[in-house]
Amino acid sequence: MAGKNTRKGGKKDSGKECCELNTDTAPIIDVEPLTITVQNEISNIIKGNTSIFNDLAEKIASIVKHQLIESITQIVTDAAIEAIRFELDDTKDRLSKVEQQVENLQNELDEAEQYSRRNCLIIHGIEEKQGEITDNIVVDLFKKKLSVEVDKTCIDRSHRLGPKVKKNGRARGIIVKFSSYNVRNEVYRAKKKLKGSHIYIHENLTSKRSSLLRTVKQNYASVVSAVWTQDGRIHTIITGSNEKVVLSRTSDLKQLPKCKR
């Protein structure tokens, strides 16, 4: 038994010796010469193909340069467009404000001009005669047709409007400036008595308000049942509602209902 154990033990020792690596006797490989050789080969390849590499480098540089130029150009273009758009929007905004200021000034001037005409009335339909005195004509008209006594001292001045017409032409209107607004207003309120006489009395409107009045009469006849002026303002009655709308400038037209076409 002892002998068997000895042999088994001996076999195990022999197996360990076979599996062990003896590092003391393993060869050492020096890679430095190999590295140098590889480097030299690469260097030789590069030296032998310098023109190829130069061409390749130029092509790469050209591509990069072209793409870079395109990118920069696009960036600059986008920035320029954005700057122009911003400047344009700002200009439009400033222009809109200036236009609004101009419109406000024009409206203020128109209001002042209309106020300066508040004592005036214009009469149409009176026959024109040679050597006539318009003060006498209008005072006589007010008394006989309107039942309003007006002293000549209440007439500041009166005259025919525009250049003299040819014989048998249409009679020119007479503008009358009263020295008293109250007298002028009394005459204007009585103008309804002239209905059917072909003589008409109306206020001396500015060109802007005359144009506004024509616009209302011509383009809004389907939505307003009555139109008249008082103290330079256009008064209207909305058809079907009896609502009154007063206009003094073109922008006021938006207060009226849309016209029926």
ABEGO torsion letter per residue (X at the ends): XAAAAAAAAAAAAAAAAAABBBAAABBBBBAAAAAAAAAAAAAAAAAAAAAAAAAAAAAAAAAAAAAAAAAAAAAAAAAAAAAAAAAAAAAAAAAAAAAAAAAAAAAAAAAAAAAAAAABBBBBGBBBBBGBBAAAAAAAAAAAAAGBBBBAAABABBBBBEBBBBBGBBBBBBBBBBABAAAAAAAAAAAAAABGAGBBBBBBBBAAAAAAAAAAAAAAAAABABBBBBGGBBBBBBBGAGBBBBBABAAAAAABBBBBX
